Amino acid sequence: MGGCGDTPAHMYGFKLRLGFIHMGMYLIAQERHRYDMKITIKIKSVYGNELRYVVEPEPAAYIRTLTGKKTVDEQDIRALMGLGIEVYYVG
């Protein structure tokens, strides 16, 4: 009977630890976003097409992972701005 009494407490403690881990990762993400809230887009004309590239290497890698492409289009830029990321253009 002692084993049955230990199981819920053990499970509760496990769930509680997971909650703290999740909250810790959320707080780390929030801290990181305070400093990384802007990206720069460079526009290149290739055979008459305007291609937009993210200048900073780290955000460019993350965006490439999410979109599956090296360039960003207007829809991608709107989504980034919707997430609170400031977008700047250079020529």
KOLDOKOL-779350 format. One record per atom (N, C-alpha, C, O): residue in three letters; atom name; y, z, x. Coordinates in nm, 2 decimals, always signed. Atoms other than C-alpha are relative to their C-alpha. Example, Ala and Ser with C-alpha at 12.3 -4.5 7.8 and 13.67 -1.06 7.14 Angstrom:
residues 2
+-----+------+--------+--------+--------+
! res ! atom !      y !      z !      x !
+-----+------+--------+--------+--------+
! ALA !    N !  -0.12 !  +0.00 !  +0.09 !
! ALA !   CA !  -0.45 !  +0.78 !  +1.23 !
! ALA !    C !  +0.12 !  +0.00 !  +0.09 !
! ALA !    O !  +0.12 !  +0.07 !  +0.19 !
! SER !    N !  -0.11 !  +0.00 !  -0.09 !
! SER !   CA !  -0.11 !  +0.71 !  +1.37 !
! SER !    C !  +0.11 !  +0.08 !  -0.08 !
! SER !    O !  +0.22 !  +0.09 !  -0.03 !
+-----+------+--------+--------+--------+
end
This chain:
residues 91
+-----+------+--------+--------+--------+
! res ! atom !      y !      z !      x !
+-----+------+--------+--------+--------+
! MET !    N !  -0.12 !  +0.00 !  +0.08 !
! MET !   CA !  +0.00 !  +0.00 !  +0.00 !
! MET !    C !  +0.13 !  +0.00 !  +0.09 !
! MET !    O !  +0.23 !  -0.05 !  +0.05 !
! GLY !    N !  -0.11 !  +0.00 !  -0.09 !
! GLY !   CA !  +0.23 !  +0.06 !  +0.29 !
! GLY !    C !  +0.04 !  -0.14 !  +0.05 !
! GLY !    O !  +0.16 !  -0.17 !  +0.07 !
! GLY !    N !  -0.03 !  +0.14 !  -0.04 !
! GLY !   CA !  +0.20 !  -0.31 !  +0.39 !
! GLY !    C !  +0.09 !  -0.07 !  -0.10 !
! GLY !    O !  +0.17 !  -0.15 !  -0.07 !
! CYS !    N !  -0.07 !  +0.07 !  +0.11 !
! CYS !   CA !  +0.33 !  -0.43 !  +0.05 !
! CYS !    C !  +0.15 !  +0.05 !  +0.00 !
! CYS !    O !  +0.24 !  -0.03 !  -0.03 !
! GLY !    N !  -0.14 !  -0.05 !  +0.00 !
! GLY !   CA !  +0.64 !  -0.20 !  +0.08 !
! GLY !    C !  +0.08 !  -0.06 !  +0.11 !
! GLY !    O !  +0.20 !  -0.07 !  +0.10 !
! ASP !    N !  -0.07 !  +0.05 !  -0.12 !
! ASP !   CA !  +0.73 !  -0.34 !  +0.42 !
! ASP !    C !  +0.04 !  -0.15 !  -0.02 !
! ASP !    O !  +0.14 !  -0.19 !  +0.04 !
! THR !    N !  -0.02 !  +0.14 !  +0.01 !
! THR !   CA !  +0.71 !  -0.71 !  +0.32 !
! THR !    C !  +0.14 !  -0.04 !  -0.06 !
! THR !    O !  +0.21 !  -0.11 !  +0.00 !
! PRO !    N !  -0.13 !  +0.04 !  +0.05 !
! PRO !   CA !  +1.02 !  -0.73 !  +0.09 !
! PRO !    C !  +0.12 !  +0.04 !  +0.09 !
! PRO !    O !  +0.21 !  -0.04 !  +0.11 !
! ALA !    N !  -0.11 !  -0.04 !  -0.09 !
! ALA !   CA !  +1.24 !  -0.53 !  +0.34 !
! ALA !    C !  +0.00 !  -0.09 !  +0.12 !
! ALA !    O !  +0.11 !  -0.13 !  +0.16 !
! HIS !    N !  +0.01 !  +0.09 !  -0.11 !
! HIS !   CA !  +1.12 !  -0.75 !  +0.62 !
! HIS !    C !  +0.06 !  -0.14 !  -0.04 !
! HIS !    O !  +0.14 !  -0.20 !  +0.03 !
! MET !    N !  -0.06 !  +0.13 !  +0.04 !
! MET !   CA !  +1.20 !  -1.07 !  +0.42 !
! MET !    C !  +0.15 !  +0.01 !  -0.02 !
! MET !    O !  +0.22 !  -0.08 !  +0.01 !
! TYR !    N !  -0.14 !  -0.02 !  +0.02 !
! TYR !   CA !  +1.53 !  -0.93 !  +0.32 !
! TYR !    C !  +0.08 !  +0.00 !  +0.13 !
! TYR !    O !  +0.19 !  -0.06 !  +0.14 !
! GLY !    N !  -0.06 !  +0.00 !  -0.13 !
! GLY !   CA !  +1.62 !  -0.86 !  +0.68 !
! GLY !    C !  +0.01 !  -0.14 !  +0.06 !
! GLY !    O !  +0.11 !  -0.17 !  +0.12 !
! PHE !    N !  +0.00 !  +0.14 !  -0.06 !
! PHE !   CA !  +1.52 !  -1.21 !  +0.78 !
! PHE !    C !  +0.10 !  -0.09 !  -0.07 !
! PHE !    O !  +0.18 !  -0.16 !  +0.00 !
! LYS !    N !  -0.10 !  +0.08 !  +0.08 !
! LYS !   CA !  +1.73 !  -1.37 !  +0.50 !
! LYS !    C !  +0.15 !  +0.05 !  +0.04 !
! LYS !    O !  +0.23 !  -0.04 !  +0.05 !
! LEU !    N !  -0.14 !  -0.05 !  -0.04 !
! LEU !   CA !  +2.03 !  -1.15 !  +0.60 !
! LEU !    C !  +0.03 !  -0.05 !  +0.14 !
! LEU !    O !  +0.15 !  -0.09 !  +0.16 !
! ARG !    N !  -0.03 !  +0.06 !  -0.14 !
! ARG !   CA !  +2.00 !  -1.26 !  +0.97 !
! ARG !    C !  +0.03 !  -0.14 !  -0.01 !
! ARG !    O !  +0.12 !  -0.19 !  +0.06 !
! LEU !    N !  -0.03 !  +0.14 !  +0.02 !
! LEU !   CA !  +1.99 !  -1.62 !  +0.86 !
! LEU !    C !  +0.14 !  -0.02 !  -0.05 !
! LEU !    O !  +0.21 !  -0.11 !  -0.01 !
! GLY !    N !  -0.13 !  +0.01 !  +0.05 !
! GLY !   CA !  +2.30 !  -1.56 !  +0.66 !
! GLY !    C !  +0.11 !  +0.02 !  +0.11 !
! GLY !    O !  +0.21 !  -0.05 !  +0.11 !
! PHE !    N !  -0.09 !  -0.03 !  -0.11 !
! PHE !   CA !  +2.48 !  -1.42 !  +0.96 !
! PHE !    C !  +0.01 !  -0.12 !  +0.10 !
! PHE !    O !  +0.11 !  -0.16 !  +0.15 !
! ILE !    N !  +0.01 !  +0.12 !  -0.09 !
! ILE !   CA !  +2.36 !  -1.71 !  +1.18 !
! ILE !    C !  +0.08 !  -0.12 !  -0.06 !
! ILE !    O !  +0.16 !  -0.18 !  +0.01 !
! HIS !    N !  -0.07 !  +0.11 !  +0.07 !
! HIS !   CA !  +2.48 !  -1.96 !  +0.92 !
! HIS !    C !  +0.15 !  +0.02 !  +0.00 !
! HIS !    O !  +0.23 !  -0.07 !  +0.03 !
! MET !    N !  -0.15 !  -0.03 !  +0.00 !
! MET !   CA !  +2.82 !  -1.78 !  +0.89 !
! MET !    C !  +0.06 !  -0.02 !  +0.14 !
! MET !    O !  +0.17 !  -0.07 !  +0.15 !
! GLY !    N !  -0.05 !  +0.01 !  -0.14 !
! GLY !   CA !  +2.85 !  -1.77 !  +1.27 !
! GLY !    C !  +0.02 !  -0.15 !  +0.04 !
! GLY !    O !  +0.12 !  -0.18 !  +0.10 !
! MET !    N !  -0.01 !  +0.15 !  -0.03 !
! MET !   CA !  +2.79 !  -2.15 !  +1.30 !
! MET !    C !  +0.12 !  -0.05 !  -0.08 !
! MET !    O !  +0.19 !  -0.14 !  -0.03 !
! TYR !    N !  -0.11 !  +0.04 !  +0.08 !
! TYR !   CA !  +3.04 !  -2.20 !  +1.02 !
! TYR !    C !  +0.14 !  +0.04 !  +0.06 !
! TYR !    O !  +0.23 !  -0.04 !  +0.07 !
! LEU !    N !  -0.13 !  -0.05 !  -0.07 !
! LEU !   CA !  +3.31 !  -1.99 !  +1.20 !
! LEU !    C !  +0.02 !  -0.08 !  +0.13 !
! LEU !    O !  +0.14 !  -0.12 !  +0.16 !
! ILE !    N !  -0.01 !  +0.08 !  -0.12 !
! ILE !   CA !  +3.24 !  -2.18 !  +1.52 !
! ILE !    C !  +0.05 !  -0.14 !  -0.03 !
! ILE !    O !  +0.14 !  -0.19 !  +0.04 !
! ALA !    N !  -0.05 !  +0.13 !  +0.04 !
! ALA !   CA !  +3.29 !  -2.51 !  +1.34 !
! ALA !    C !  +0.14 !  +0.01 !  -0.04 !
! ALA !    O !  +0.22 !  -0.08 !  -0.01 !
! GLN !    N !  -0.14 !  -0.01 !  +0.04 !
! GLN !   CA !  +3.61 !  -2.39 !  +1.19 !
! GLN !    C !  +0.09 !  +0.02 !  +0.12 !
! GLN !    O !  +0.20 !  -0.04 !  +0.12 !
! GLU !    N !  -0.08 !  -0.01 !  -0.12 !
! GLU !   CA !  +3.74 !  -2.28 !  +1.53 !
! GLU !    C !  +0.02 !  -0.13 !  +0.07 !
! GLU !    O !  +0.13 !  -0.16 !  +0.11 !
! ARG !    N !  -0.01 !  +0.13 !  -0.07 !
! ARG !   CA !  +3.66 !  -2.61 !  +1.68 !
! ARG !    C !  +0.09 !  -0.10 !  -0.07 !
! ARG !    O !  +0.16 !  -0.17 !  +0.00 !
! HIS !    N !  -0.08 !  +0.10 !  +0.07 !
! HIS !   CA !  +3.83 !  -2.81 !  +1.41 !
! HIS !    C !  +0.15 !  +0.03 !  +0.01 !
! HIS !    O !  +0.23 !  -0.06 !  -0.01 !
! ARG !    N !  -0.15 !  -0.03 !  -0.02 !
! ARG !   CA !  +4.16 !  -2.63 !  +1.47 !
! ARG !    C !  +0.06 !  -0.08 !  +0.11 !
! ARG !    O !  +0.17 !  -0.11 !  +0.11 !
! TYR !    N !  -0.05 !  +0.07 !  -0.12 !
! TYR !   CA !  +4.19 !  -2.81 !  +1.80 !
! TYR !    C !  -0.03 !  -0.15 !  +0.00 !
! TYR !    O !  +0.04 !  -0.22 !  +0.07 !
! ASP !    N !  +0.04 !  +0.14 !  +0.00 !
! ASP !   CA !  +4.02 !  -3.14 !  +1.73 !
! ASP !    C !  +0.03 !  -0.07 !  -0.13 !
! ASP !    O !  -0.05 !  -0.14 !  -0.19 !
! MET !    N !  -0.03 !  +0.05 !  +0.13 !
! MET !   CA !  +4.20 !  -3.25 !  +1.42 !
! MET !    C !  +0.08 !  -0.13 !  +0.01 !
! MET !    O !  +0.14 !  -0.17 !  -0.09 !
! LYS !    N !  -0.07 !  +0.13 !  -0.01 !
! LYS !   CA !  +4.35 !  -3.58 !  +1.55 !
! LYS !    C !  -0.08 !  -0.09 !  +0.09 !
! LYS !    O !  -0.15 !  -0.05 !  +0.18 !
! ILE !    N !  +0.06 !  +0.11 !  -0.08 !
! ILE !   CA !  +4.21 !  -3.91 !  +1.68 !
! ILE !    C !  +0.10 !  -0.11 !  +0.01 !
! ILE !    O !  +0.19 !  -0.12 !  -0.07 !
! THR !    N !  -0.09 !  +0.11 !  -0.02 !
! THR !   CA !  +4.38 !  -4.21 !  +1.82 !
! THR !    C !  -0.08 !  -0.13 !  -0.02 !
! THR !    O !  -0.19 !  -0.14 !  +0.04 !
! ILE !    N !  +0.06 !  +0.13 !  +0.03 !
! ILE !   CA !  +4.29 !  -4.56 !  +1.70 !
! ILE !    C !  +0.07 !  -0.11 !  +0.08 !
! ILE !    O !  +0.19 !  -0.12 !  +0.07 !
! LYS !    N !  -0.06 !  +0.11 !  -0.07 !
! LYS !   CA !  +4.35 !  -4.86 !  +1.93 !
! LYS !    C !  -0.05 !  -0.13 !  -0.07 !
! LYS !    O !  -0.17 !  -0.15 !  -0.10 !
! ILE !    N !  +0.03 !  +0.12 !  +0.07 !
! ILE !   CA !  +4.36 !  -5.20 !  +1.76 !
! ILE !    C !  +0.00 !  -0.12 !  +0.10 !
! ILE !    O !  +0.09 !  -0.14 !  +0.18 !
! LYS !    N !  +0.02 !  +0.12 !  -0.09 !
! LYS !   CA !  +4.23 !  -5.51 !  +1.95 !
! LYS !    C !  -0.02 !  -0.12 !  -0.09 !
! LYS !    O !  -0.09 !  -0.11 !  -0.19 !
! SER !    N !  +0.01 !  +0.12 !  +0.08 !
! SER !   CA !  +4.26 !  -5.86 !  +1.82 !
! SER !    C !  -0.11 !  -0.09 !  +0.08 !
! SER !    O !  -0.09 !  -0.12 !  +0.19 !
! VAL !    N !  +0.11 !  +0.08 !  -0.05 !
! VAL !   CA !  +3.93 !  -6.05 !  +1.88 !
! VAL !    C !  -0.03 !  -0.12 !  -0.09 !
! VAL !    O !  -0.07 !  -0.10 !  -0.20 !
! TYR !    N !  +0.02 !  +0.12 !  +0.07 !
! TYR !   CA !  +3.91 !  -6.41 !  +1.77 !
! TYR !    C !  +0.07 !  +0.00 !  -0.14 !
! TYR !    O !  +0.02 !  -0.04 !  -0.24 !
! GLY !    N !  -0.08 !  -0.01 !  +0.13 !
! GLY !   CA !  +4.18 !  -6.34 !  +1.50 !
! GLY !    C !  -0.04 !  +0.12 !  -0.09 !
! GLY !    O !  +0.03 !  +0.14 !  -0.19 !
! ASN !    N !  +0.04 !  -0.12 !  +0.08 !
! ASN !   CA !  +4.00 !  -6.02 !  +1.37 !
! ASN !    C !  +0.06 !  +0.12 !  +0.07 !
! ASN !    O !  +0.05 !  +0.14 !  +0.19 !
! GLU !    N !  -0.05 !  -0.13 !  -0.05 !
! GLU !   CA !  +4.17 !  -5.68 !  +1.41 !
! GLU !    C !  -0.12 !  +0.10 !  +0.00 !
! GLU !    O !  -0.17 !  +0.14 !  -0.10 !
! LEU !    N !  +0.10 !  -0.10 !  -0.01 !
! LEU !   CA !  +3.91 !  -5.44 !  +1.54 !
! LEU !    C !  +0.06 !  +0.13 !  +0.04 !
! LEU !    O !  +0.15 !  +0.14 !  +0.13 !
! ARG !    N !  -0.05 !  -0.13 !  -0.03 !
! ARG !   CA !  +3.98 !  -5.07 !  +1.55 !
! ARG !    C !  -0.10 !  +0.09 !  +0.07 !
! ARG !    O !  -0.21 !  +0.11 !  +0.02 !
! TYR !    N !  +0.09 !  -0.09 !  -0.08 !
! TYR !   CA !  +3.83 !  -4.84 !  +1.82 !
! TYR !    C !  +0.07 !  +0.14 !  +0.01 !
! TYR !    O !  +0.19 !  +0.15 !  +0.02 !
! VAL !    N !  -0.05 !  -0.13 !  -0.02 !
! VAL !   CA !  +3.86 !  -4.47 !  +1.85 !
! VAL !    C !  +0.01 !  +0.02 !  +0.15 !
! VAL !    O !  -0.08 !  -0.01 !  +0.23 !
! VAL !    N !  -0.03 !  +0.00 !  -0.14 !
! VAL !   CA !  +4.02 !  -4.40 !  +2.19 !
! VAL !    C !  -0.07 !  +0.12 !  +0.07 !
! VAL !    O !  -0.13 !  +0.10 !  +0.18 !
! GLU !    N !  +0.06 !  -0.11 !  -0.07 !
! GLU !   CA !  +3.89 !  -4.05 !  +2.27 !
! GLU !    C !  -0.15 !  -0.01 !  -0.01 !
! GLU !    O !  -0.21 !  -0.04 !  -0.11 !
! PRO !    N !  +0.14 !  +0.02 !  -0.01 !
! PRO !   CA !  +3.53 !  -4.06 !  +2.39 !
! PRO !    C !  -0.09 !  +0.09 !  -0.09 !
! PRO !    O !  -0.18 !  +0.04 !  -0.15 !
! GLU !    N !  +0.08 !  -0.09 !  +0.07 !
! GLU !   CA !  +3.39 !  -3.75 !  +2.22 !
! GLU !    C !  +0.00 !  -0.03 !  -0.15 !
! GLU !    O !  -0.10 !  -0.04 !  -0.21 !
! PRO !    N !  +0.00 !  +0.04 !  +0.15 !
! PRO !   CA !  +3.51 !  -3.82 !  +1.86 !
! PRO !    C !  -0.06 !  -0.14 !  -0.02 !
! PRO !    O !  -0.12 !  -0.16 !  -0.13 !
! ALA !    N !  +0.05 !  +0.13 !  +0.02 !
! ALA !   CA !  +3.42 !  -4.18 !  +1.91 !
! ALA !    C !  -0.15 !  +0.00 !  +0.00 !
! ALA !    O !  -0.21 !  -0.07 !  -0.08 !
! ALA !    N !  +0.15 !  -0.01 !  +0.00 !
! ALA !   CA !  +3.06 !  -4.09 !  +1.99 !
! ALA !    C !  -0.05 !  +0.06 !  -0.13 !
! ALA !    O !  -0.15 !  +0.02 !  -0.19 !
! TYR !    N !  +0.04 !  -0.06 !  +0.13 !
! TYR !   CA !  +3.04 !  -3.87 !  +1.68 !
! TYR !    C !  +0.02 !  -0.10 !  -0.12 !
! TYR !    O !  -0.07 !  -0.11 !  -0.20 !
! ILE !    N !  -0.02 !  +0.10 !  +0.10 !
! ILE !   CA !  +3.19 !  -4.13 !  +1.46 !
! ILE !    C !  -0.10 !  -0.12 !  +0.01 !
! ILE !    O !  -0.15 !  -0.16 !  -0.10 !
! ARG !    N !  +0.10 !  +0.11 !  -0.02 !
! ARG !   CA !  +2.96 !  -4.40 !  +1.61 !
! ARG !    C !  -0.14 !  +0.05 !  -0.06 !
! ARG !    O !  -0.21 !  -0.03 !  -0.12 !
! THR !    N !  +0.13 !  -0.05 !  +0.05 !
! THR !   CA !  +2.66 !  -4.17 !  +1.53 !
! THR !    C !  +0.00 !  +0.00 !  -0.16 !
! THR !    O !  -0.10 !  -0.03 !  -0.22 !
! LEU !    N !  -0.01 !  +0.00 !  +0.15 !
! LEU !   CA !  +2.78 !  -4.13 !  +1.16 !
! LEU !    C !  +0.00 !  -0.14 !  -0.06 !
! LEU !    O !  -0.07 !  -0.16 !  -0.16 !
! THR !    N !  -0.02 !  +0.13 !  +0.06 !
! THR !   CA !  +2.88 !  -4.49 !  +1.10 !
! THR !    C !  -0.10 !  -0.11 !  +0.04 !
! THR !    O !  -0.13 !  -0.20 !  -0.03 !
! GLY !    N !  +0.09 !  +0.10 !  -0.05 !
! GLY !   CA !  +2.64 !  -4.68 !  +1.32 !
! GLY !    C !  +0.07 !  -0.12 !  +0.06 !
! GLY !    O !  +0.00 !  -0.22 !  +0.09 !
! LYS !    N !  -0.07 !  +0.11 !  -0.06 !
! LYS !   CA !  +2.91 !  -4.89 !  +1.47 !
! LYS !    C !  +0.11 !  +0.05 !  +0.09 !
! LYS !    O !  +0.15 !  +0.16 !  +0.08 !
! LYS !    N !  -0.10 !  -0.04 !  -0.10 !
! LYS !   CA !  +3.16 !  -4.89 !  +1.75 !
! LYS !    C !  +0.14 !  +0.00 !  -0.06 !
! LYS !    O !  +0.23 !  +0.07 !  -0.01 !
! THR !    N !  -0.13 !  +0.02 !  +0.05 !
! THR !   CA !  +3.46 !  -4.99 !  +1.54 !
! THR !    C !  +0.01 !  +0.08 !  -0.13 !
! THR !    O !  -0.10 !  +0.12 !  -0.19 !
! VAL !    N !  -0.02 !  -0.07 !  +0.13 !
! VAL !   CA !  +3.61 !  -4.81 !  +1.23 !
! VAL !    C !  +0.08 !  -0.10 !  -0.08 !
! VAL !    O !  +0.17 !  -0.17 !  -0.04 !
! ASP !    N !  -0.08 !  +0.08 !  +0.10 !
! ASP !   CA !  +3.74 !  -4.99 !  +0.92 !
! ASP !    C !  +0.08 !  +0.09 !  -0.08 !
! ASP !    O !  +0.09 !  +0.21 !  -0.06 !
! GLU !    N !  -0.09 !  -0.08 !  +0.09 !
! GLU !   CA !  +3.99 !  -4.88 !  +0.66 !
! GLU !    C !  -0.07 !  +0.11 !  -0.08 !
! GLU !    O !  -0.02 !  +0.22 !  -0.09 !
! GLN !    N !  +0.08 !  -0.10 !  +0.07 !
! GLN !   CA !  +3.72 !  -4.70 !  +0.46 !
! GLN !    C !  -0.03 !  +0.12 !  +0.08 !
! GLN !    O !  -0.03 !  +0.23 !  +0.04 !
! ASP !    N !  +0.04 !  -0.11 !  -0.09 !
! ASP !   CA !  +3.61 !  -4.50 !  +0.76 !
! ASP !    C !  +0.13 !  +0.08 !  +0.03 !
! ASP !    O !  +0.12 !  +0.21 !  +0.03 !
! ILE !    N !  -0.12 !  -0.07 !  -0.03 !
! ILE !   CA !  +3.97 !  -4.41 !  +0.84 !
! ILE !    C !  +0.05 !  +0.08 !  -0.12 !
! ILE !    O !  +0.09 !  +0.20 !  -0.10 !
! ARG !    N !  -0.04 !  -0.08 !  +0.12 !
! ARG !   CA !  +4.04 !  -4.30 !  +0.48 !
! ARG !    C !  -0.09 !  +0.12 !  -0.01 !
! ARG !    O !  -0.05 !  +0.23 !  -0.05 !
! ALA !    N !  +0.10 !  -0.11 !  +0.00 !
! ALA !   CA !  +3.72 !  -4.08 !  +0.50 !
! ALA !    C !  +0.04 !  +0.11 !  +0.10 !
! ALA !    O !  +0.04 !  +0.23 !  +0.07 !
! LEU !    N !  -0.04 !  -0.10 !  -0.11 !
! LEU !   CA !  +3.84 !  -3.92 !  +0.83 !
! LEU !    C !  +0.12 !  +0.07 !  -0.05 !
! LEU !    O !  +0.13 !  +0.19 !  -0.03 !
! MET !    N !  -0.12 !  -0.07 !  +0.05 !
! MET !   CA !  +4.18 !  -3.85 !  +0.68 !
! MET !    C !  -0.03 !  +0.09 !  -0.12 !
! MET !    O !  +0.03 !  +0.20 !  -0.13 !
! GLY !    N !  +0.04 !  -0.08 !  +0.11 !
! GLY !   CA !  +4.01 !  -3.71 !  +0.37 !
! GLY !    C !  -0.06 !  +0.13 !  +0.05 !
! GLY !    O !  -0.06 !  +0.24 !  -0.01 !
! LEU !    N !  +0.05 !  -0.12 !  -0.07 !
! LEU !   CA !  +3.84 !  -3.46 !  +0.61 !
! LEU !    C !  +0.11 !  +0.08 !  +0.07 !
! LEU !    O !  +0.08 !  +0.19 !  +0.12 !
! GLY !    N !  -0.11 !  -0.08 !  -0.07 !
! GLY !   CA !  +4.18 !  -3.35 !  +0.74 !
! GLY !    C !  +0.03 !  -0.04 !  +0.14 !
! GLY !    O !  +0.10 !  +0.03 !  +0.21 !
! ILE !    N !  -0.02 !  +0.05 !  -0.14 !
! ILE !   CA !  +4.17 !  -3.55 !  +1.06 !
! ILE !    C !  +0.13 !  -0.09 !  +0.00 !
! ILE !    O !  +0.14 !  -0.18 !  -0.08 !
! GLU !    N !  -0.12 !  +0.08 !  -0.02 !
! GLU !   CA !  +4.51 !  -3.69 !  +1.17 !
! GLU !    C !  -0.04 !  -0.12 !  +0.08 !
! GLU !    O !  -0.10 !  -0.11 !  +0.18 !
! VAL !    N !  +0.04 !  +0.13 !  -0.07 !
! VAL !   CA !  +4.48 !  -4.06 !  +1.27 !
! VAL !    C !  +0.13 !  -0.06 !  +0.05 !
! VAL !    O !  +0.23 !  -0.08 !  -0.03 !
! TYR !    N !  -0.11 !  +0.06 !  -0.06 !
! TYR !   CA !  +4.73 !  -4.21 !  +1.51 !
! TYR !    C !  -0.04 !  -0.14 !  +0.05 !
! TYR !    O !  -0.16 !  -0.16 !  +0.10 !
! TYR !    N !  +0.03 !  +0.14 !  -0.05 !
! TYR !   CA !  +4.75 !  -4.58 !  +1.61 !
! TYR !    C !  +0.08 !  -0.03 !  +0.13 !
! TYR !    O !  +0.19 !  +0.02 !  +0.14 !
! VAL !    N !  -0.07 !  +0.05 !  -0.12 !
! VAL !   CA !  +4.83 !  -4.73 !  +1.95 !
! VAL !    C !  -0.03 !  -0.15 !  +0.00 !
! VAL !    O !  -0.13 !  -0.19 !  -0.04 !
! GLY !    N !  +0.02 !  +0.14 !  +0.00 !
! GLY !   CA !  +4.88 !  -5.10 !  +2.01 !
! GLY !    C !  -0.07 !  -0.06 !  +0.11 !
! GLY !    O !  -0.09 !  -0.18 !  +0.12 !
+-----+------+--------+--------+--------+
end
